[in-house]
Amino acid sequence: MSTAPPISATQPLLVDFILSLDGCAAGDGWPGWWGLQSSEYLEWLSQEPEYLTLMGATTYRLMSQMAEQAAGIDVAEEEKESFAQMAEMPKVAFSSTLEAPLSWPNTTLISTDAVEAVRELKQTSTRPLTTTGSIRLSSSLMRAGLADRFRVILFPVLTGRTGLERIWEHFADYGLELTDARTFAGGLQLLEYVPTYLPRPPGTDWER
């Protein structure tokens, strides 16, 4: 009697953003974490799993430059430590314009289609996957159905005048099943969901 072959496990993908309440990933003139990182939040960050971090070319250029500058400029020690930790993490940058070798330590360049590459990484990676920043990449991976979890950390600020990188206008429509929620000291809110792509708004036949 034959038995079915074992189902190969795949690594989960977390699409992850830190945002102001009005959906901006940064603000002109604001410090990192909008200056509101609490010791409780930083302790939680330090307990996160060891991920393989995915990013697009724009995020790679920005973050690698910030990491290079962090040691010599006047920023919070928590920011310097965060960049030092990221340098040690395995990272993948998706780009057809960057050239190897990349200067940021432990970063692999992939120049082929990101969606297909991540589909393969879910099968072959020894770590779970997560995005950092990278709006277009994150949107593409969610639209392709590759994101197992979608998480936002909301910081209690509005950056309507100075806000940069307005996230939501780049995304399709999704239903979100809440799976985790937490409030950190200082009013930071963690919200985690399982996303489901919606090809059209549910419950309506209106043509628009």
Buried (B, 14 or more C-beta within 10 A) or exposed (E): EEEEEEEEEBBBBBBBBBBBBBBBBBBEEBEBBBEBBBEBBBEBEEEEEEBBBBBBBBBBBBBBEBBEEBEEEEBBEBBBEBBEEBBEBBBBBBBEEBEEEBEBEEBEBBBEEBBEBBBEBBEEBEBBBBBBBBBBBBBBBBBBEBBBBBBBBBBEBEBEEBBEBBBEEEBEEBEEEEEEEEEBEBEBBBBBBBBEBEEEEEEEEEEE
